[in-house]
Amino acid sequence: MADLEIIGGAPSNYVWAVRIACTEKRVPYKHTQVMPHTPDVDAIHPLGKIPVMRHGDVTLAESRAICAYLERMFDGPPLVPPDPVKAAKVEQWVSLVNTSVDPLWVRQYLAAYIFPGTPDKSPDRVRIDAALPKMEKQFAVMNEAVKDGYLVGNSFTLADINFIPTLFYMSRYPESKELLAKNRKLRAYLEKHVARKSVQETMPENIKAALQAEQAAKSQGEQSAPAQAVG
């Protein structure tokens, strides 16, 4: 059968999640980076959203459907535990993140920074400030949910794969970064899993470049600090 192709821009949290799933399953794939509502995407997704997938004659839209296909089609470490209760809990957390967390954290809060729609392109403070009280409550819920290091059981599952990209983006913006600092179990959970090989290998290149620049600036500051003190 033809190679698996994952279609969609790397920065998308759901494209990233699907790529983590491929890596965890050890499934080789081609990544085609295109924006939503472009011909490759519109040919598969009825609403033009990313990610979409092509595997020979098989095409699929929606990250959850793609991950389900990966789980059933390919050998490799399971993304969903065989135990029916744990499997149901994976579905529970995927659903909760997709229907409650993502619409608030990404589509409202994060979008107010990235796609503000303001005349001067500054962050849309109205949308941000409206999101924060609800986000504070959801951060507390997720903080408790990850207290054991995973969302389900004691292994890295599709529930974690689905959540980690969204949580990572929260570490990049001021108010959500502050919320993350207050919720220590959630912060430790992110630090643990962002170091995972599958997450590192699939991290969008623009994020890698930003992190490297930040680390270089930090190192430069640490190197110059003694000289400043002496001076």
Buried (B, 14 or more C-beta within 10 A) or exposed (E): EEEBBBBBBBBBBBBBBBBBBBBBBEBEBEBBBBEBEBEBBBEBBEEBBBBBBBBEEEBBBBBBEBBBBBBEEBEEEBBBBEEEEBBEBBBEBBEBBBEEBBEBBBEBBBBBBEEBEEEEEEBBEEBBEBBBEBBBEBBBEBBEBBEEBBBBBEEBBBBBBBBBBBBBBBBBBEBBEBBBEEBEBBBBBBEBBBEBEBBEEBBBEEBEEEEEEEEEEEEEEEEEEEEEEEE
